[in-house]
């Protein structure tokens, strides 16, 4: 085949795809393993010449997120990418800056940075997340409350566009991307605009100490009952108090494994005088239950509440309480976990939930969240369950997003159909 021959002529390792390489159930034809940004550009030029649809991938933990692509010819695996000097990380410790390749796992990056007592202050909610995958899906963990998201910590990016053009933010860019903030555009784009190959981040010193303060709150009683509303109001009051506390917690997280039982709230205190500040937080929490201080994170910290059926709720921080009430009122056995102070919550439903129940849950909760100024995204769901459901929900920014897609990928060859509105 001409396309396969042309791909191999780039000198990049090309292998036949296997069922494990499927993207949302759609199998690619080939998998490429480039070793640098130039090789990615060569692959993209061949793909443009032969009209091949391309999907970038890191460690594959989020290949089931988003809609299945309309077609997938070539999977570009970033696992083997290296910088120009043959390394995976360029660390300028004096400037608190690091440049890393997209395929580098976040835990490996932070292990390297820790030698200089520095870190990238991102907590991926999935194990083994890579730099590129974290940016492409815009995931962020508990410490987003203090440090922000990947978009906030990103200060430079190198991408390869659909025609093979290499573009780098902060320097000379080609004419058709001039004026765009590449970092903001590509963060959360699900591979629909191009291939992220390198990223440069602002770092932080590793805190001298970390303490978690955790409290088990009383059961919320029957969902929708006066007792349940009172329990949610108490939870809201506690979170509001912690968010404004002089102890300055880096994160305030909720674990609610059973909406008919009691929620757990845990706050992270980092840095100078961590013990004294944690004690102040504990005294605040003691008004709601018997709080405890630990030097280790709770077992559930910075992990999704489930993976088979996973949804993300985002609302303004002041609306976290009614958002939780909207979930609890549906009567499904949901498990909720996430950043209550930032009002970004993950909701897991059982894998055997019925299609009608699931559809009704998504529709009803979206209606409630829309009135609160928020929304719901279906991150992961079995194909049969997600069929006929808009995973992304309505977005007023969709016309602008389509114009950006048209500018960067006019032939719709980059992860076509994976993003909101079929982008």
N, C-alpha and C positions, 0 to 999 in steps of 0.2 A: 504494500500500500504506500502511495506517495507520501501521505502525511506522516506515517510512522518512519519512513526512511528519512524524511526531512528532519524530524525530531532527533533521530539518532545522529544525523550529520552535525548537530550542534555540539556533539561530544559529551552531552549530559547523559547520565545513566537513565535508561528508560526500561520499565518492566511492565508486563501485562498486569492489569488490575485483578484483584480477587474480590469475592463477596464482602470481605471485611473492609474494603475501600469505599463501599457505597456511601453516598451522601444523601441522607434522608430517604434511603431505600432506592436511590438511583445509582446504578453502577457506572463508574467511568470505564473507558476503554484502556487507558494507559496511566501509569504513575511515573512522574519525573522526579529525580532527586538532584536538583542543581546544587552547586557548591559555592556560588557567589551571585551577587546582583547581576553581573554581566550575563551569566548563564540563564538567569530568569528572563532577562530581556531577549536573549536569543530564542528561548522557548516561546515567548509571547509573539515575536515576529513570525515565527513559523505558524503559530496558531492563527494569527491574523490572515496569513496567506492561504491557509487551508480551512478557514472558518471553523476552527475547533473551539468548543465551549470549555472554559477553564475554571476550576475551583481550587483555591489555595487551601492547604491544610497544615496544621502543626502536629499536635499529638493526637488529634481526632476526637477529643473528649466532647466537643460541641458540634460534631458533624451532623447530629440529629436535630440540632436547633434550627429554627427558621423553617421556611417552606422548602419542600424538595425542589431542586433545580429543574427547569424545563428540559435541560439536556446537560450532559456532562461527558466530555470526551477525554479531557486531560486533568488529572489531579496533580497539582504541583506541591510536593512535600518539602517543607522548609527545614526538615530535620538536619540537613547536612550543610546548611549555609554557614559561611565564615566571612569575616571581615577581610579587608585587603591584606592585612599582615598575617593572615592564617589563624587568628584567634576568634573567639566568639564574643568577647567582651573587651571594650576599651574603656578603662576606668581612670578618670581624672579626679583622684580623691581630694586634691586641694581645692577643686572647684565644685565638689559635690555633684558630679555629673558622670553618667555612664552611657556608652553607646553599645547596643547589643543586637545580635541578629534575631530575626523574627522567630526562628525555630527553637530558641533557647528556652528551656523550662524556667519558670520564675524561681523555683526553689534553687536551681543551680545558679542562677544569676545572683540571688541573695547570698548563697553560700560563698561565692567569689567576693562579693562586696563586703561580707562580714569580716574578712581578713583585715580590712581597714576600718572596722567598726562603723560601717555605713550600710544602708539598706534602701531598697525601693519599697516605699510604704504602701504596697498594695497587697491585699489578702484575696487571692482568687478563691471563689466559693467552690471550685472544683479542683481535685487533685491533679497534679502534673500539667497545669495550664502553661502554655508557652507565651512568650512576649507578643507574638503576632496574633495568636488566638484571643488573648486577653484584650488587645486593642480592637480586633475585628468585631468582637461581640460586646465590647464595652462593659464587661463584668467588673464588679468591685465588691470588696468584702467589708467587714465591720469598720475598719479604720477610715472609711470614706468620710465619716463624720468630722474627723479632724484634718485629714490630709487631702481629701478630695478623691476624685476618680482617676483612672488612667489618663483621661483627657487633660486633667489639671496638672498632672505630673510630667506629661509629655512635652518636650521642648524642641524636638526635631524628629523628622521621619524621612525615610527613603522608600519610594514605591516604584513599581514598574507598571505602567499603564497598559491598556489593552493592545496598543499598537507596538509595544516594546520600548516606548520612551521611558527613560529613567528620570524621575523627578525627585528632588530633595528640598524639603522645606528649609527656609532660612538662607538659601543661596540663590544662584541663578537657576531659574526654572524656565521650561519651554513655554512658548507663547500660549498654547491652549490650556495651561493651568495657571497662568499668571493671575494674581489677585485672589487666589484661593488659599485658605488656611488648610493645607493638606492634612495636618494632624487632626484637626477637628472633623474634617470630612471623612477621613478613613476610620476614625474611631467609631465603632458601632455600625460599620457599613456591610458587614457580613460577606466581605470579599466581592462585592458587586461593582467596585470602582477600579480595582487593580490589585496587585500583589504587594503587601508590605514585606520588605526585606530587612530593614534596619530601623531601629528606634533609639532616640536619645532621651534620657530621663533626668529630671532633677531628683537628687537623693536627699536622705536625711540621716543624721547620726543615729546609731542604734541606742535606744534609751538605756540609761544606767540600770533601770529596774522596771519590771512590769508586775502589776497586781490586778487580779480580777476580783470584783465584789459581786456576789451572786445572792439572789433571794428568790425563794419559792412563794408565789402569791397564792391566796386562797382560790379554790375552785370557783368558776364563773357561774355555776348553776345552769339551769335550762336556758339555752340560747334565746334571746329576746325577752326574757323575764326581767322584772325590776331588779332582781338580785344580779343578773348578768350585766345589766346596764351599769349598775353601781360598781361592779368589779372592773369593768372596762374604764369607767371614770377614774377609779383609783389607780389603775395602770397608767392612764393618760397623765394623771397628776404626778406620779412618780417619775415618768419619763421627762416631763416638762421640767421638774425640779432638777433632775440629773443633768439635763442638757444645759441648764443655766448655772450649774454649780461652779463655785470658785475652785473646786478640785480639778476642773477641766478634764473630764474623761475623754479619751481618744475614741471611744465607741460605747454605744449603749445598745445591747442586743436583746432580742426576744426569742425565746424558745417556747412554743406552745404545741406540744405533741398531740393534744386532744382538747378540742375546743370546749368540751364539757368538763374538763379538769382545770387545774390551775396553771397559769403561765409561769415561766421562769424569766427573770430579768437579770442580765449580767452587764456590769460596766467595767471597762478597762481603763486603768490609770497608769500612765507611763512617765518615766523621767525622774526629775529631781524631787526628793521628798515623797517618793511614791507611797511609802508606808503610811505617813501621816495623812496624805491626801486620800488614800484608800480608807483609812479609818473614818474620815469625815463623810465619805460616801456611805460607809457601812451604817453610820448613825442615822443617816437619812433613810436608808432602806429598812432599818429596824422598825420603823413605824408601820411597815407593811408586812413584816414577817421576820424570821430569824436569819439575818444576813451573815455570810461567811466570806473571808478573804483568803485567796489562794495565790500561790506563785505560778501556777499552771492554769492554762485556759480550760474551761469546761469541755467535755468530750465532744459536744456538738458545735463548738465555736468555729465559725468560718467554714461551714460545710452545708450543702443543700439539705433540706428536710426530706428529699427524695429525688429520684432522677427519672423515673419512668413517665410520670405525669407531673410536670413542674411548670408553675406559672409565676410571673413576676408582677407585683402591684407597686405602682408608683403614685404617690399623692403628695400634696404639700404637707410639710411636717405637722402643721396644726390639724390635719385631717386624718392622722394615723388612727386615732380612736374610732371614728365612724367607719373607716375602711375595714378595721378588724370586725366591727359589728356587722358590716355587710357580708363578710365571709362567714361569720358564725351563724347568721340568720338563715343561710341556705340549708343547714341541717346535714351537710355531707361530712364524712369523717376526714376533715382537712387537717394537715399539719402545717403550722406557720412558723417561720424562722426569718430573722432579718434585722435590719437596722431601724428600730422604731424611732430613733432620734432623727434619722435622715428620711424616714418614711419610705424606705424601699424594702419590701417584704417578699419573700419567696413562699409559695404555697404549694404543697405536694398533696395530690389526691391518690387514692388507691388505684393500682393498675387495673382492677376489675370494675371500675366505675362504668356505668352504662353510657352509651353514646348520647341518649336523650338527656340523662342527668347532667352529663358533662356540658353539653351544649347549653342547657338551661342555666347552669352555674355560671358559665362564661358570660352569657348574655345579661343575666340579672346583675352580676357583680359589676360588669362594665357600665351598666346603666347607673348604678349607685356611684361608682367612682367618677364617672363623667360629671355628675352634679357636684362632686367634691374638687373638680379640677385635676383629676388623675386619670389613670388608664391601667389596663391589664394586658400583658403579653403572654401568650402560650409559648414557653421556651421549648418544652419537650412533651411529646405525646405520641403514642403508637399511631401509625398511619391511618388505621381504621377509625380510631377515635377522633383524630384531628380532621378527617375528611369532611369538607363542607364548612369548616370553621375558619374564620379569619383569625390567624394567629396573632396579628398585630393590632387589630382594632382600628378605629377611625383616627386620622391624623390630619390636622389642618395644614401641615407642612408638606403634604404629599405632592402637590403641584411643583413646589420648589425642588423636592427630592428627585422628581422625574426629569426636571431640566438638568440637574447636575448629572444624573445618569446618562442622559443624552450627550452631554458635553464630554464626559470621560469615557463612555463605552457606547457609542452610537450603534454598533452592530449587535449589542446585547450578547456578548460572549463571556462576560465575567459573572460567574455564578447566577445565570439568568433566572429570575423568578424567585430567588430565595428571600428577598427582603419585602418590606411593606408595599402593598399595592401591586405586587407582582414585579417589582423592580429587579 
